Amino acid sequence: MGVSATLDEDILTLNSTVLSRDGKESVHESISGPRTEAEELGKKLAERFWANELARKVLGKTREKRALTYGNAEAPDDAAAAQSIVKKAKTSE
């Protein structure tokens, strides 16, 4: 699952995409509203995913929390490698 947020004046927009492990299936959802309602917007966005059959399939059958994974294009699912890439980029600036 990837999430991005943008703020334009006082309007917060949340974009999120859920991908299957093989990347063949995806679901994208987006929501906008006042930034003062950020928490509620996040909850509504989550409910949209749970209302979508494909998203439920990709996310799993329960609403239990799953382990977080970190990574980026150079080091998907590898927190240590992702951190070293970020540190390297910061030191070369």
N, CA, C and O atoms as a CHARMM CRD file, in Angstrom:
* protein
*
  372
    1    1 MET  N      0.85300  -1.15800   0.00000 PROA 1      0.00000
    2    1 MET  CA     0.00000   0.00000   0.00000 PROA 1      0.00000
    3    1 MET  C      0.90000   1.22200   0.00000 PROA 1      0.00000
    4    1 MET  O      1.84400   1.32300   0.78300 PROA 1      0.00000
    5    2 GLY  N      0.59300   2.12500  -0.87500 PROA 2      0.00000
    6    2 GLY  CA     1.30800   3.38900  -0.91900 PROA 2      0.00000
    7    2 GLY  C      0.32800   4.51900  -0.67400 PROA 2      0.00000
    8    2 GLY  O     -0.82300   4.45300  -1.10500 PROA 2      0.00000
    9    3 VAL  N      0.77600   5.55100   0.01300 PROA 3      0.00000
   10    3 VAL  CA    -0.09000   6.67400   0.34100 PROA 3      0.00000
   11    3 VAL  C      0.67900   7.96200   0.10600 PROA 3      0.00000
   12    3 VAL  O      1.86000   8.06700   0.43900 PROA 3      0.00000
   13    4 SER  N     -0.00900   8.94400  -0.47200 PROA 4      0.00000
   14    4 SER  CA     0.58400  10.27300  -0.58600 PROA 4      0.00000
   15    4 SER  C     -0.46900  11.29100  -0.17200 PROA 4      0.00000
   16    4 SER  O     -1.67000  11.03900  -0.26300 PROA 4      0.00000
   17    5 ALA  N      0.00000  12.43200   0.28000 PROA 5      0.00000
   18    5 ALA  CA    -0.89900  13.49800   0.70300 PROA 5      0.00000
   19    5 ALA  C     -0.41600  14.80900   0.10400 PROA 5      0.00000
   20    5 ALA  O      0.78500  15.06900   0.03300 PROA 5      0.00000
   21    6 THR  N     -1.36100  15.62700  -0.32300 PROA 6      0.00000
   22    6 THR  CA    -1.03600  16.96500  -0.80400 PROA 6      0.00000
   23    6 THR  C     -1.94700  17.96000  -0.09700 PROA 6      0.00000
   24    6 THR  O     -3.08300  17.64300   0.25500 PROA 6      0.00000
   25    7 LEU  N     -1.43400  19.15100   0.10000 PROA 7      0.00000
   26    7 LEU  CA    -2.19800  20.20500   0.74800 PROA 7      0.00000
   27    7 LEU  C     -2.21300  21.40400  -0.18000 PROA 7      0.00000
   28    7 LEU  O     -1.16000  21.93500  -0.53300 PROA 7      0.00000
   29    8 ASP  N     -3.39800  21.83000  -0.57300 PROA 8      0.00000
   30    8 ASP  CA    -3.57500  22.99100  -1.43900 PROA 8      0.00000
   31    8 ASP  C     -4.46600  23.96600  -0.68500 PROA 8      0.00000
   32    8 ASP  O     -5.66600  23.74400  -0.52600 PROA 8      0.00000
   33    9 GLU  N     -3.84900  25.05500  -0.22300 PROA 9      0.00000
   34    9 GLU  CA    -4.54600  25.96900   0.67600 PROA 9      0.00000
   35    9 GLU  C     -4.94800  25.16700   1.91300 PROA 9      0.00000
   36    9 GLU  O     -4.07800  24.68100   2.63400 PROA 9      0.00000
   37   10 ASP  N     -6.22800  25.02100   2.16800 PROA 10     0.00000
   38   10 ASP  CA    -6.68600  24.25100   3.32900 PROA 10     0.00000
   39   10 ASP  C     -7.31200  22.92200   2.93600 PROA 10     0.00000
   40   10 ASP  O     -7.94200  22.26700   3.76600 PROA 10     0.00000
   41   11 ILE  N     -7.14800  22.51300   1.68000 PROA 11     0.00000
   42   11 ILE  CA    -7.73300  21.25700   1.20500 PROA 11     0.00000
   43   11 ILE  C     -6.66200  20.16500   1.18300 PROA 11     0.00000
   44   11 ILE  O     -5.64500  20.27900   0.49900 PROA 11     0.00000
   45   12 LEU  N     -6.91700  19.11900   1.94100 PROA 12     0.00000
   46   12 LEU  CA    -6.03000  17.96000   2.01400 PROA 12     0.00000
   47   12 LEU  C     -6.54300  16.89400   1.05500 PROA 12     0.00000
   48   12 LEU  O     -7.72900  16.56700   1.06000 PROA 12     0.00000
   49   13 THR  N     -5.64900  16.35500   0.23600 PROA 13     0.00000
   50   13 THR  CA    -6.00100  15.25500  -0.65800 PROA 13     0.00000
   51   13 THR  C     -5.13000  14.06200  -0.30800 PROA 13     0.00000
   52   13 THR  O     -3.90400  14.16400  -0.26600 PROA 13     0.00000
   53   14 LEU  N     -5.77100  12.93800  -0.05900 PROA 14     0.00000
   54   14 LEU  CA    -5.07900  11.68500   0.22700 PROA 14     0.00000
   55   14 LEU  C     -5.27100  10.75300  -0.95400 PROA 14     0.00000
   56   14 LEU  O     -6.39900  10.53000  -1.39400 PROA 14     0.00000
   57   15 ASN  N     -4.18700  10.21200  -1.46500 PROA 15     0.00000
   58   15 ASN  CA    -4.21500   9.23200  -2.55400 PROA 15     0.00000
   59   15 ASN  C     -3.57500   7.95700  -2.03700 PROA 15     0.00000
   60   15 ASN  O     -2.54100   7.99800  -1.37200 PROA 15     0.00000
   61   16 SER  N     -4.18400   6.83900  -2.34100 PROA 16     0.00000
   62   16 SER  CA    -3.62900   5.57500  -1.87700 PROA 16     0.00000
   63   16 SER  C     -3.85700   4.49400  -2.91900 PROA 16     0.00000
   64   16 SER  O     -4.89600   4.45000  -3.57800 PROA 16     0.00000
   65   17 THR  N     -2.86800   3.62800  -3.05300 PROA 17     0.00000
   66   17 THR  CA    -2.95400   2.49600  -3.97200 PROA 17     0.00000
   67   17 THR  C     -2.55100   1.23300  -3.23100 PROA 17     0.00000
   68   17 THR  O     -1.55700   1.20800  -2.50600 PROA 17     0.00000
   69   18 VAL  N     -3.33400   0.19800  -3.42600 PROA 18     0.00000
   70   18 VAL  CA    -3.03700  -1.11800  -2.87800 PROA 18     0.00000
   71   18 VAL  C     -2.67500  -2.01200  -4.05000 PROA 18     0.00000
   72   18 VAL  O     -3.42100  -2.09700  -5.02500 PROA 18     0.00000
   73   19 LEU  N     -1.53000  -2.68000  -3.95900 PROA 19     0.00000
   74   19 LEU  CA    -1.07600  -3.59200  -5.01200 PROA 19     0.00000
   75   19 LEU  C     -0.99500  -5.00800  -4.47900 PROA 19     0.00000
   76   19 LEU  O     -0.62700  -5.23600  -3.32700 PROA 19     0.00000
   77   20 SER  N     -1.34300  -5.95600  -5.33700 PROA 20     0.00000
   78   20 SER  CA    -1.11600  -7.35200  -4.97700 PROA 20     0.00000
   79   20 SER  C      0.39000  -7.58200  -4.96300 PROA 20     0.00000
   80   20 SER  O      1.14600  -6.79600  -5.53500 PROA 20     0.00000
   81   21 ARG  N      0.82400  -8.64700  -4.31400 PROA 21     0.00000
   82   21 ARG  CA     2.26600  -8.91600  -4.21200 PROA 21     0.00000
   83   21 ARG  C      2.93900  -9.01900  -5.57100 PROA 21     0.00000
   84   21 ARG  O      4.09200  -8.61400  -5.71900 PROA 21     0.00000
   85   22 ASP  N      2.23500  -9.55700  -6.57400 PROA 22     0.00000
   86   22 ASP  CA     2.83600  -9.68700  -7.90500 PROA 22     0.00000
   87   22 ASP  C      2.62900  -8.43800  -8.75700 PROA 22     0.00000
   88   22 ASP  O      3.13500  -8.36800  -9.87700 PROA 22     0.00000
   89   23 GLY  N      1.89500  -7.45100  -8.24600 PROA 23     0.00000
   90   23 GLY  CA     1.67600  -6.20100  -8.95400 PROA 23     0.00000
   91   23 GLY  C      0.65700  -6.26800 -10.07400 PROA 23     0.00000
   92   23 GLY  O      0.46300  -5.28700 -10.79100 PROA 23     0.00000
   93   24 LYS  N      0.00600  -7.40300 -10.23800 PROA 24     0.00000
   94   24 LYS  CA    -0.95000  -7.56500 -11.33700 PROA 24     0.00000
   95   24 LYS  C     -2.31000  -6.95300 -11.03100 PROA 24     0.00000
   96   24 LYS  O     -3.05600  -6.61500 -11.95000 PROA 24     0.00000
   97   25 GLU  N     -2.63600  -6.80700  -9.76100 PROA 25     0.00000
   98   25 GLU  CA    -3.91800  -6.23200  -9.36900 PROA 25     0.00000
   99   25 GLU  C     -3.66700  -5.00800  -8.50500 PROA 25     0.00000
  100   25 GLU  O     -2.77500  -5.00000  -7.65800 PROA 25     0.00000
  101   26 SER  N     -4.46600  -3.97400  -8.73300 PROA 26     0.00000
  102   26 SER  CA    -4.31100  -2.76600  -7.93400 PROA 26     0.00000
  103   26 SER  C     -5.65200  -2.07300  -7.75700 PROA 26     0.00000
  104   26 SER  O     -6.56100  -2.20700  -8.57600 PROA 26     0.00000
  105   27 VAL  N     -5.74600  -1.33700  -6.67400 PROA 27     0.00000
  106   27 VAL  CA    -6.92400  -0.53000  -6.38600 PROA 27     0.00000
  107   27 VAL  C     -6.42100   0.83400  -5.94600 PROA 27     0.00000
  108   27 VAL  O     -5.54500   0.93000  -5.08700 PROA 27     0.00000
  109   28 HSD  N     -6.97400   1.88900  -6.53100 PROA 28     0.00000
  110   28 HSD  CA    -6.59200   3.25100  -6.16400 PROA 28     0.00000
  111   28 HSD  C     -7.81900   3.95600  -5.59700 PROA 28     0.00000
  112   28 HSD  O     -8.92000   3.84100  -6.13500 PROA 28     0.00000
  113   29 GLU  N     -7.61900   4.67200  -4.52600 PROA 29     0.00000
  114   29 GLU  CA    -8.67800   5.48200  -3.92300 PROA 29     0.00000
  115   29 GLU  C     -8.10000   6.84800  -3.59500 PROA 29     0.00000
  116   29 GLU  O     -6.90400   6.98900  -3.33800 PROA 29     0.00000
  117   30 SER  N     -8.96500   7.85000  -3.60900 PROA 30     0.00000
  118   30 SER  CA    -8.55200   9.21300  -3.31400 PROA 30     0.00000
  119   30 SER  C     -9.68900   9.91600  -2.58400 PROA 30     0.00000
  120   30 SER  O    -10.86200   9.61500  -2.80600 PROA 30     0.00000
  121   31 ILE  N     -9.33600  10.84200  -1.72100 PROA 31     0.00000
  122   31 ILE  CA   -10.34600  11.61500  -0.99800 PROA 31     0.00000
  123   31 ILE  C     -9.77400  12.99600  -0.69800 PROA 31     0.00000
  124   31 ILE  O     -8.57500  13.13600  -0.45600 PROA 31     0.00000
  125   32 SER  N    -10.62200  14.00400  -0.71400 PROA 32     0.00000
  126   32 SER  CA   -10.20700  15.37600  -0.41300 PROA 32     0.00000
  127   32 SER  C    -11.18400  15.99900   0.56500 PROA 32     0.00000
  128   32 SER  O    -12.35900  15.63600   0.61000 PROA 32     0.00000
  129   33 GLY  N    -10.68300  16.93700   1.34300 PROA 33     0.00000
  130   33 GLY  CA   -11.52600  17.65900   2.28200 PROA 33     0.00000
  131   33 GLY  C    -10.68900  18.63000   3.08700 PROA 33     0.00000
  132   33 GLY  O     -9.48200  18.74800   2.87400 PROA 33     0.00000
  133   34 PRO  N    -11.33400  19.32500   4.01500 PROA 34     0.00000
  134   34 PRO  CA   -10.61200  20.29600   4.84100 PROA 34     0.00000
  135   34 PRO  C     -9.50100  19.62900   5.64800 PROA 34     0.00000
  136   34 PRO  O     -9.68200  18.53400   6.18100 PROA 34     0.00000
  137   35 ARG  N     -8.36500  20.28800   5.73300 PROA 35     0.00000
  138   35 ARG  CA    -7.24000  19.69600   6.46200 PROA 35     0.00000
  139   35 ARG  C     -7.55000  19.51100   7.94100 PROA 35     0.00000
  140   35 ARG  O     -6.93000  18.68300   8.60700 PROA 35     0.00000
  141   36 THR  N     -8.49000  20.26700   8.44900 PROA 36     0.00000
  142   36 THR  CA    -8.87900  20.11600   9.84800 PROA 36     0.00000
  143   36 THR  C     -9.58800  18.78400  10.09700 PROA 36     0.00000
  144   36 THR  O     -9.77000  18.38300  11.24700 PROA 36     0.00000
  145   37 GLU  N     -9.98400  18.10400   9.03300 PROA 37     0.00000
  146   37 GLU  CA   -10.66100  16.81100   9.14400 PROA 37     0.00000
  147   37 GLU  C     -9.75900  15.67100   8.66700 PROA 37     0.00000
  148   37 GLU  O    -10.24900  14.65400   8.17600 PROA 37     0.00000
  149   38 ALA  N     -8.44700  15.84200   8.81100 PROA 38     0.00000
  150   38 ALA  CA    -7.47700  14.86900   8.29500 PROA 38     0.00000
  151   38 ALA  C     -7.72600  13.45700   8.81400 PROA 38     0.00000
  152   38 ALA  O     -7.71700  12.50500   8.03400 PROA 38     0.00000
  153   39 GLU  N     -7.94500  13.31000  10.10400 PROA 39     0.00000
  154   39 GLU  CA    -8.14900  11.97100  10.66900 PROA 39     0.00000
  155   39 GLU  C     -9.40900  11.32500  10.09300 PROA 39     0.00000
  156   39 GLU  O     -9.39800  10.14600   9.73700 PROA 39     0.00000
  157   40 GLU  N    -10.47300  12.08400  10.00500 PROA 40     0.00000
  158   40 GLU  CA   -11.72700  11.55300   9.45200 PROA 40     0.00000
  159   40 GLU  C    -11.56300  11.18800   7.97700 PROA 40     0.00000
  160   40 GLU  O    -12.10500  10.17900   7.52700 PROA 40     0.00000
  161   41 LEU  N    -10.82400  11.99800   7.22500 PROA 41     0.00000
  162   41 LEU  CA   -10.56900  11.68000   5.81400 PROA 41     0.00000
  163   41 LEU  C     -9.82000  10.35800   5.69300 PROA 41     0.00000
  164   41 LEU  O    -10.13600   9.53700   4.83200 PROA 41     0.00000
  165   42 GLY  N     -8.83300  10.15500   6.55100 PROA 42     0.00000
  166   42 GLY  CA    -8.08700   8.89900   6.54200 PROA 42     0.00000
  167   42 GLY  C     -8.97700   7.70900   6.83500 PROA 42     0.00000
  168   42 GLY  O     -8.85900   6.66700   6.19000 PROA 42     0.00000
  169   43 LYS  N     -9.86200   7.85500   7.79700 PROA 43     0.00000
  170   43 LYS  CA   -10.79200   6.77000   8.13400 PROA 43     0.00000
  171   43 LYS  C    -11.74400   6.48000   6.97500 PROA 43     0.00000
  172   43 LYS  O    -12.01400   5.32000   6.66200 PROA 43     0.00000
  173   44 LYS  N    -12.25100   7.53800   6.34100 PROA 44     0.00000
  174   44 LYS  CA   -13.15700   7.35100   5.20100 PROA 44     0.00000
  175   44 LYS  C    -12.43800   6.66500   4.04200 PROA 44     0.00000
  176   44 LYS  O    -13.01400   5.81100   3.36700 PROA 44     0.00000
  177   45 LEU  N    -11.18400   7.03800   3.81500 PROA 45     0.00000
  178   45 LEU  CA   -10.40500   6.40700   2.75200 PROA 45     0.00000
  179   45 LEU  C    -10.22300   4.92100   3.04300 PROA 45     0.00000
  180   45 LEU  O    -10.35800   4.08900   2.14600 PROA 45     0.00000
  181   46 ALA  N     -9.92100   4.59000   4.28600 PROA 46     0.00000
  182   46 ALA  CA    -9.77700   3.18000   4.67100 PROA 46     0.00000
  183   46 ALA  C    -11.08100   2.42500   4.45400 PROA 46     0.00000
  184   46 ALA  O    -11.06800   1.29300   3.97000 PROA 46     0.00000
  185   47 GLU  N    -12.20500   3.03700   4.80600 PROA 47     0.00000
  186   47 GLU  CA   -13.50100   2.37800   4.61700 PROA 47     0.00000
  187   47 GLU  C    -13.78600   2.12800   3.13900 PROA 47     0.00000
  188   47 GLU  O    -14.41200   1.12700   2.78900 PROA 47     0.00000
  189   48 ARG  N    -13.33400   3.02400   2.27700 PROA 48     0.00000
  190   48 ARG  CA   -13.51700   2.80000   0.83200 PROA 48     0.00000
  191   48 ARG  C    -12.78400   1.54300   0.38600 PROA 48     0.00000
  192   48 ARG  O    -13.30300   0.76700  -0.41600 PROA 48     0.00000
  193   49 PHE  N    -11.57700   1.34400   0.90600 PROA 49     0.00000
  194   49 PHE  CA   -10.84200   0.12900   0.55900 PROA 49     0.00000
  195   49 PHE  C    -11.57200  -1.10900   1.06200 PROA 49     0.00000
  196   49 PHE  O    -11.69200  -2.09700   0.33700 PROA 49     0.00000
  197   50 TRP  N    -12.06500  -1.06200   2.30900 PROA 50     0.00000
  198   50 TRP  CA   -12.75400  -2.23700   2.86100 PROA 50     0.00000
  199   50 TRP  C    -14.06500  -2.50500   2.13500 PROA 50     0.00000
  200   50 TRP  O    -14.55500  -3.63400   2.16300 PROA 50     0.00000
  201   51 ALA  N    -14.64700  -1.49600   1.48200 PROA 51     0.00000
  202   51 ALA  CA   -15.88500  -1.68300   0.72400 PROA 51     0.00000
  203   51 ALA  C    -15.62000  -2.24600  -0.67100 PROA 51     0.00000
  204   51 ALA  O    -16.55200  -2.66900  -1.35400 PROA 51     0.00000
  205   52 ASN  N    -14.36700  -2.25500  -1.09400 PROA 52     0.00000
  206   52 ASN  CA   -13.99700  -2.72700  -2.42800 PROA 52     0.00000
  207   52 ASN  C    -13.56100  -4.19200  -2.35400 PROA 52     0.00000
  208   52 ASN  O    -12.63400  -4.53200  -1.62000 PROA 52     0.00000
  209   53 GLU  N    -14.23100  -5.05100  -3.11300 PROA 53     0.00000
  210   53 GLU  CA   -13.95900  -6.49000  -3.05800 PROA 53     0.00000
  211   53 GLU  C    -12.51000  -6.83400  -3.40200 PROA 53     0.00000
  212   53 GLU  O    -11.88900  -7.64800  -2.71900 PROA 53     0.00000
  213   54 LEU  N    -11.96900  -6.22300  -4.45600 PROA 54     0.00000
  214   54 LEU  CA   -10.58700  -6.51200  -4.83900 PROA 54     0.00000
  215   54 LEU  C     -9.61000  -6.04000  -3.75800 PROA 54     0.00000
  216   54 LEU  O     -8.65600  -6.74500  -3.43000 PROA 54     0.00000
  217   55 ALA  N     -9.85000  -4.85600  -3.21300 PROA 55     0.00000
  218   55 ALA  CA    -8.96900  -4.34900  -2.15500 PROA 55     0.00000
  219   55 ALA  C     -8.99200  -5.27100  -0.94700 PROA 55     0.00000
  220   55 ALA  O     -7.94700  -5.54200  -0.35600 PROA 55     0.00000
  221   56 ARG  N    -10.17700  -5.76000  -0.57100 PROA 56     0.00000
  222   56 ARG  CA   -10.26700  -6.69400   0.55400 PROA 56     0.00000
  223   56 ARG  C     -9.47500  -7.95800   0.26500 PROA 56     0.00000
  224   56 ARG  O     -8.81400  -8.50300   1.14900 PROA 56     0.00000
  225   57 LYS  N     -9.54600  -8.42600  -0.98300 PROA 57     0.00000
  226   57 LYS  CA    -8.79900  -9.62700  -1.37000 PROA 57     0.00000
  227   57 LYS  C     -7.29600  -9.39200  -1.20800 PROA 57     0.00000
  228   57 LYS  O     -6.58600 -10.23800  -0.66400 PROA 57     0.00000
  229   58 VAL  N     -6.82000  -8.24600  -1.67900 PROA 58     0.00000
  230   58 VAL  CA    -5.39100  -7.93500  -1.61700 PROA 58     0.00000
  231   58 VAL  C     -4.94500  -7.68200  -0.17400 PROA 58     0.00000
  232   58 VAL  O     -3.87600  -8.13700   0.23300 PROA 58     0.00000
  233   59 LEU  N     -5.75400  -6.96500   0.59100 PROA 59     0.00000
  234   59 LEU  CA    -5.38600  -6.61300   1.96300 PROA 59     0.00000
  235   59 LEU  C     -5.51300  -7.77700   2.93600 PROA 59     0.00000
  236   59 LEU  O     -4.82700  -7.80800   3.95800 PROA 59     0.00000
  237   60 GLY  N     -6.36500  -8.71300   2.63600 PROA 60     0.00000
  238   60 GLY  CA    -6.58400  -9.83600   3.54600 PROA 60     0.00000
  239   60 GLY  C     -7.97200  -9.79400   4.13100 PROA 60     0.00000
  240   60 GLY  O     -8.67000  -8.78400   4.03700 PROA 60     0.00000
  241   61 LYS  N     -8.36700 -10.88600   4.73200 PROA 61     0.00000
  242   61 LYS  CA    -9.74000 -11.02500   5.20600 PROA 61     0.00000
  243   61 LYS  C    -10.01700 -10.33900   6.53000 PROA 61     0.00000
  244   61 LYS  O    -11.17300 -10.03000   6.81900 PROA 61     0.00000
  245   62 THR  N     -9.01100 -10.09200   7.33800 PROA 62     0.00000
  246   62 THR  CA    -9.25700  -9.47600   8.63600 PROA 62     0.00000
  247   62 THR  C     -8.75300  -8.05200   8.64000 PROA 62     0.00000
  248   62 THR  O     -8.01400  -7.63600   7.74800 PROA 62     0.00000
  249   63 ARG  N     -9.14900  -7.33000   9.62400 PROA 63     0.00000
  250   63 ARG  CA    -8.68700  -5.95600   9.78100 PROA 63     0.00000
  251   63 ARG  C     -7.53600  -5.87300  10.77500 PROA 63     0.00000
  252   63 ARG  O     -7.26500  -4.81000  11.33500 PROA 63     0.00000
  253   64 GLU  N     -6.86900  -6.98400  10.98800 PROA 64     0.00000
  254   64 GLU  CA    -5.73200  -6.98000  11.89800 PROA 64     0.00000
  255   64 GLU  C     -4.58200  -6.19100  11.28500 PROA 64     0.00000
  256   64 GLU  O     -4.41900  -6.15300  10.06500 PROA 64     0.00000
  257   65 LYS  N     -3.80100  -5.57200  12.13500 PROA 65     0.00000
  258   65 LYS  CA    -2.63400  -4.84600  11.65400 PROA 65     0.00000
  259   65 LYS  C     -1.61000  -5.84200  11.15400 PROA 65     0.00000
  260   65 LYS  O     -1.43700  -6.92000  11.72200 PROA 65     0.00000
  261   66 ARG  N     -0.93800  -5.46400  10.08700 PROA 66     0.00000
  262   66 ARG  CA     0.12400  -6.30800   9.54200 PROA 66     0.00000
  263   66 ARG  C      1.45600  -5.60900   9.75900 PROA 66     0.00000
  264   66 ARG  O      1.51100  -4.40100   9.99200 PROA 66     0.00000
  265   67 ALA  N      2.50600  -6.37300   9.67900 PROA 67     0.00000
  266   67 ALA  CA     3.84300  -5.80700   9.84900 PROA 67     0.00000
  267   67 ALA  C      4.11300  -4.76500   8.77400 PROA 67     0.00000
  268   67 ALA  O      3.74000  -4.94000   7.61400 PROA 67     0.00000
  269   68 LEU  N      4.75900  -3.68900   9.17000 PROA 68     0.00000
  270   68 LEU  CA     5.15000  -2.66200   8.21200 PROA 68     0.00000
  271   68 LEU  C      6.38000  -3.11600   7.45100 PROA 68     0.00000
  272   68 LEU  O      7.27400  -3.75000   8.01200 PROA 68     0.00000
  273   69 THR  N      6.41600  -2.79200   6.18900 PROA 69     0.00000
  274   69 THR  CA     7.62200  -3.02200   5.40200 PROA 69     0.00000
  275   69 THR  C      8.03900  -1.68600   4.82400 PROA 69     0.00000
  276   69 THR  O      7.20200  -0.83900   4.51200 PROA 69     0.00000
  277   70 TYR  N      9.29700  -1.51300   4.69000 PROA 70     0.00000
  278   70 TYR  CA     9.83300  -0.27000   4.16500 PROA 70     0.00000
  279   70 TYR  C     10.70300  -0.59100   2.96800 PROA 70     0.00000
  280   70 TYR  O     11.30100  -1.66400   2.89000 PROA 70     0.00000
  281   71 GLY  N     10.76700   0.31700   2.06700 PROA 71     0.00000
  282   71 GLY  CA    11.63300   0.12200   0.92700 PROA 71     0.00000
  283   71 GLY  C     11.40200   1.21800  -0.08900 PROA 71     0.00000
  284   71 GLY  O     10.60300   2.13100   0.12400 PROA 71     0.00000
  285   72 ASN  N     12.10300   1.11500  -1.17700 PROA 72     0.00000
  286   72 ASN  CA    11.90400   2.02500  -2.28900 PROA 72     0.00000
  287   72 ASN  C     12.26700   1.27500  -3.56100 PROA 72     0.00000
  288   72 ASN  O     12.52300   0.07200  -3.51600 PROA 72     0.00000
  289   73 ALA  N     12.29400   1.95700  -4.67600 PROA 73     0.00000
  290   73 ALA  CA    12.53200   1.28700  -5.95500 PROA 73     0.00000
  291   73 ALA  C     13.85600   0.53700  -5.98600 PROA 73     0.00000
  292   73 ALA  O     13.95900  -0.52300  -6.60400 PROA 73     0.00000
  293   74 GLU  N     14.87100   1.08500  -5.31900 PROA 74     0.00000
  294   74 GLU  CA    16.17900   0.44400  -5.32400 PROA 74     0.00000
  295   74 GLU  C     16.26400  -0.70500  -4.32600 PROA 74     0.00000
  296   74 GLU  O     17.08400  -1.60700  -4.49300 PROA 74     0.00000
  297   75 ALA  N     15.43100  -0.68300  -3.29700 PROA 75     0.00000
  298   75 ALA  CA    15.50700  -1.71200  -2.25300 PROA 75     0.00000
  299   75 ALA  C     14.11600  -2.04500  -1.71700 PROA 75     0.00000
  300   75 ALA  O     13.83100  -1.77400  -0.55000 PROA 75     0.00000
  301   76 PRO  N     13.24500  -2.62500  -2.54100 PROA 76     0.00000
  302   76 PRO  CA    11.90200  -2.94000  -2.05500 PROA 76     0.00000
  303   76 PRO  C     11.95900  -3.94400  -0.90600 PROA 76     0.00000
  304   76 PRO  O     12.74400  -4.89200  -0.92800 PROA 76     0.00000
  305   77 ASP  N     11.12200  -3.71800   0.08500 PROA 77     0.00000
  306   77 ASP  CA    11.00800  -4.61200   1.24500 PROA 77     0.00000
  307   77 ASP  C     12.29100  -4.76500   2.04800 PROA 77     0.00000
  308   77 ASP  O     12.43900  -5.74400   2.78000 PROA 77     0.00000
  309   78 ASP  N     13.20900  -3.83800   1.93300 PROA 78     0.00000
  310   78 ASP  CA    14.46800  -3.94700   2.66400 PROA 78     0.00000
  311   78 ASP  C     14.72300  -2.64800   3.42300 PROA 78     0.00000
  312   78 ASP  O     15.29300  -1.70400   2.87700 PROA 78     0.00000
  313   79 ALA  N     14.30200  -2.60900   4.67200 PROA 79     0.00000
  314   79 ALA  CA    14.40200  -1.39200   5.46500 PROA 79     0.00000
  315   79 ALA  C     15.84100  -0.91300   5.60800 PROA 79     0.00000
  316   79 ALA  O     16.11100   0.28000   5.47000 PROA 79     0.00000
  317   80 ALA  N     16.75400  -1.81700   5.88100 PROA 80     0.00000
  318   80 ALA  CA    18.15500  -1.42800   6.07700 PROA 80     0.00000
  319   80 ALA  C     18.74400  -0.83800   4.80500 PROA 80     0.00000
  320   80 ALA  O     19.41800   0.19100   4.84700 PROA 80     0.00000
  321   81 ALA  N     18.49300  -1.48500   3.68100 PROA 81     0.00000
  322   81 ALA  CA    19.01900  -0.98100   2.41200 PROA 81     0.00000
  323   81 ALA  C     18.37600   0.35300   2.05200 PROA 81     0.00000
  324   81 ALA  O     19.04800   1.25600   1.55200 PROA 81     0.00000
  325   82 ALA  N     17.08600   0.47600   2.30300 PROA 82     0.00000
  326   82 ALA  CA    16.39400   1.72900   1.99800 PROA 82     0.00000
  327   82 ALA  C     16.97300   2.86500   2.82400 PROA 82     0.00000
  328   82 ALA  O     17.18200   3.96300   2.30800 PROA 82     0.00000
  329   83 GLN  N     17.23500   2.61300   4.10400 PROA 83     0.00000
  330   83 GLN  CA    17.82100   3.63100   4.96200 PROA 83     0.00000
  331   83 GLN  C     19.21500   4.01600   4.49500 PROA 83     0.00000
  332   83 GLN  O     19.56300   5.19600   4.52200 PROA 83     0.00000
  333   84 SER  N     20.01400   3.05900   4.06900 PROA 84     0.00000
  334   84 SER  CA    21.36500   3.38400   3.61800 PROA 84     0.00000
  335   84 SER  C     21.32200   4.21300   2.34000 PROA 84     0.00000
  336   84 SER  O     22.17600   5.07700   2.13900 PROA 84     0.00000
  337   85 ILE  N     20.34500   3.96500   1.47500 PROA 85     0.00000
  338   85 ILE  CA    20.19400   4.75800   0.25200 PROA 85     0.00000
  339   85 ILE  C     19.81500   6.19000   0.60600 PROA 85     0.00000
  340   85 ILE  O     20.34200   7.13500   0.02000 PROA 85     0.00000
  341   86 VAL  N     18.90200   6.35600   1.56500 PROA 86     0.00000
  342   86 VAL  CA    18.49400   7.69400   1.99400 PROA 86     0.00000
  343   86 VAL  C     19.67600   8.42800   2.61000 PROA 86     0.00000
  344   86 VAL  O     19.90400   9.59600   2.29300 PROA 86     0.00000
  345   87 LYS  N     20.42900   7.77300   3.48000 PROA 87     0.00000
  346   87 LYS  CA    21.59700   8.40000   4.10400 PROA 87     0.00000
  347   87 LYS  C     22.63000   8.79500   3.06000 PROA 87     0.00000
  348   87 LYS  O     23.21500   9.87600   3.13700 PROA 87     0.00000
  349   88 LYS  N     22.85700   7.92300   2.08600 PROA 88     0.00000
  350   88 LYS  CA    23.82500   8.20200   1.02600 PROA 88     0.00000
  351   88 LYS  C     23.39500   9.42500   0.22500 PROA 88     0.00000
  352   88 LYS  O     24.22200  10.27300  -0.10900 PROA 88     0.00000
  353   89 ALA  N     22.11300   9.51600  -0.08100 PROA 89     0.00000
  354   89 ALA  CA    21.59800  10.65400  -0.84700 PROA 89     0.00000
  355   89 ALA  C     21.75800  11.95200  -0.06500 PROA 89     0.00000
  356   89 ALA  O     22.09400  12.98600  -0.64300 PROA 89     0.00000
  357   90 LYS  N     21.52100  11.91000   1.23500 PROA 90     0.00000
  358   90 LYS  CA    21.63700  13.11100   2.05900 PROA 90     0.00000
  359   90 LYS  C     23.07900  13.57800   2.17400 PROA 90     0.00000
  360   90 LYS  O     23.33800  14.78100   2.17800 PROA 90     0.00000
  361   91 THR  N     24.01600  12.65400   2.26600 PROA 91     0.00000
  362   91 THR  CA    25.42200  13.03600   2.41300 PROA 91     0.00000
  363   91 THR  C     26.02800  13.52600   1.10800 PROA 91     0.00000
  364   91 THR  O     27.03400  14.23500   1.12700 PROA 91     0.00000
  365   92 SER  N     25.44000  13.16600  -0.01700 PROA 92     0.00000
  366   92 SER  CA    25.99100  13.59700  -1.30200 PROA 92     0.00000
  367   92 SER  C     25.41600  14.93300  -1.76300 PROA 92     0.00000
  368   92 SER  O     25.81500  15.45000  -2.80700 PROA 92     0.00000
  369   93 GLU  N     24.48400  15.49400  -1.00000 PROA 93     0.00000
  370   93 GLU  CA    23.88200  16.78400  -1.38000 PROA 93     0.00000
  371   93 GLU  C     24.79600  17.93200  -1.09100 PROA 93     0.00000
  372   93 GLU  O     24.44300  19.08300  -1.35100 PROA 93     0.00000
